[in-house]
Amino acid sequence: MSDEEIQVFIDGVVRYFERVTGEPAEVDAPYLKGEDSVTLDFTGVIGISGRHRGAVYFTSGAEQLTELLHRLGETVIGFSDQEDLVGEVANTIAGNARQYFGSEFLISVPLVLFGQPDRISFPHHLKNFVIPITWRSYRSYLIICLERATAERDAPELRSQPGVIVDLQS
Amino acid sequence: MGARTVLGTSGRLLIVDDSSTVRRSIERHIFSDRVTKIYQAANGREAMELFERYRPEFVTMDLTMPEMDGLTCISKMMALKPDTRLMVISALGDAETAIEAVERGANEYVVKPFSAEDLNLALTNLIAEA
């Protein structure tokens, strides 16, 4: 991924927090993910297909999601609301990226995971970029793993297959 | 999904979004007394069931949803009731999708994330211009 492409997602993060809460988030320099897991309490995963393949996921602690839900006007907040919101944040940031990548940047509906840091694995040949986010005192992360589809992978029968594997057994 | 009755004299509103948080957020921003009843659907299939049963005057429509996507829903709804006032509220920020939604019959297109002010203004326009 190019710096310009990563910046598209950074802009998406900043826009989300600014518009929804009125308070901007701070984004630290992106880094390449190593072997360590980068997942907090709730994770929303969006599979990407079409001209690009891969996934984007947003992971957050429960406390930040509760605070965001309060900002959205929610008063009674439960587990299902936190699940719903983490998926919605991931969906919004990935969907906004189509303004740059175009309508062939196809996004899936969110897959939401609770805990289980070893459950998400991306194809080994792809680099995973981690964007650290701080909003108020809360930490969250956006992880991007994308490749441009080759002519072979652009074949119709493969275009609907995102490149993310979620192992529900581990 | 349930329905809420609002004091007033006219139109029904169907809110379609797979996020319950977004559905409730939209519902909280309906201040017009022209909206008398609010229905909610979490996917395109549910949306079509409610649309065919209640024939709402106003619809807010997400695009990326399970079971049936929003663009397909728009086409089906407009075929059944072309005078429906419909506003897309979606994260999909590309111009092609917005143009396609409008060509299928959408009256407004709001890109998530929205501020409370953005949503108030768009909903007021949708309902006032009916």
Chai-1 contact restraints between the chains, C-beta under 6 A:
chainA,res_idxA,chainB,res_idxB,connection_type,confidence,min_distance_angstrom,max_distance_angstrom,comment,restraint_id
A,Y16,B,P113,contact,1.0,0.0,6.0,A-B,restraint_1
A,R19,B,P113,contact,1.0,0.0,6.0,A-B,restraint_2
A,R19,B,S115,contact,1.0,0.0,6.0,A-B,restraint_3
A,V20,B,P113,contact,1.0,0.0,6.0,A-B,restraint_4
A,L72,B,S25,contact,1.0,0.0,6.0,A-B,restraint_5
A,G73,B,R28,contact,1.0,0.0,6.0,A-B,restraint_6
A,D84,B,S19,contact,1.0,0.0,6.0,A-B,restraint_7
A,D84,B,S20,contact,1.0,0.0,6.0,A-B,restraint_8
A,D84,B,T21,contact,1.0,0.0,6.0,A-B,restraint_9
A,L85,B,T21,contact,1.0,0.0,6.0,A-B,restraint_10
A,E88,B,S19,contact,1.0,0.0,6.0,A-B,restraint_11
A,E88,B,T21,contact,1.0,0.0,6.0,A-B,restraint_12
A,N91,B,A91,contact,1.0,0.0,6.0,A-B,restraint_13
A,T92,B,A91,contact,1.0,0.0,6.0,A-B,restraint_14
A,T92,B,K112,contact,1.0,0.0,6.0,A-B,restraint_15
A,T92,B,P113,contact,1.0,0.0,6.0,A-B,restraint_16
A,G95,B,A91,contact,1.0,0.0,6.0,A-B,restraint_17
A,G95,B,L92,contact,1.0,0.0,6.0,A-B,restraint_18
A,N96,B,A91,contact,1.0,0.0,6.0,A-B,restraint_19
A,N96,B,G93,contact,1.0,0.0,6.0,A-B,restraint_20
A,R98,B,L92,contact,1.0,0.0,6.0,A-B,restraint_21
A,R98,B,G93,contact,1.0,0.0,6.0,A-B,restraint_22
A,R98,B,D94,contact,1.0,0.0,6.0,A-B,restraint_23
A,Q99,B,G93,contact,1.0,0.0,6.0,A-B,restraint_24
A,Q99,B,D94,contact,1.0,0.0,6.0,A-B,restraint_25
A,G102,B,D94,contact,1.0,0.0,6.0,A-B,restraint_26
A,S103,B,D94,contact,1.0,0.0,6.0,A-B,restraint_27
A,S103,B,E96,contact,1.0,0.0,6.0,A-B,restraint_28
A,S103,B,T97,contact,1.0,0.0,6.0,A-B,restraint_29
A,V109,B,P66,contact,1.0,0.0,6.0,A-B,restraint_30
